């Protein structure tokens, strides 16, 4: 094997490195609820996912805390779709993931289990332990907030027209 082949293989190895991260918990603020029956409909939809371990509900804030089973992969989109299937919308989604020393690359894009996290606002350069972040994409925030975010992040090409598996995030205070 020549030197050029070794460099190419090394680059490919880094490209396909599996990042050690898992979603542990998701806090979903649902909008459009008017009664406890509404809450029950969302609760049933979320609990029906095999990746979900448990769901806690705060009826005062319409917040659903979804705990994900160990060693399972789930995308935020799947949870959002369940809230929408129940007839409601996501007003806010905060995801807590467990990371094992994951460096944020220069392009701020982290590939994980079939989806991407794109860090929009500066924060730590290394993600380690349980890290909460808020998804800022359309459908994960209120329409009013998305309108403001669209203006603020208009120069980021993926923000307004990216893949539905690209999640633009703001890391919450640790």
Secondary structure, DSSP 4 states (H G I P E B T S, - for coil): --HHHHHHHHHHHHHTPPP-EEEEEEEEEEES--SHHHHHHHHHHHHTSTTEEEEEEETTTTEEEEEEPTT----HHHHHHHHHHTT-EEEEEEEEEEEEEEEPPTT-EEEETTEEEEE-S---SEEEEEEEEEE-SBTTB-HHHHHHHHHHTTTSHHHHH--TTEEEEEEPP-
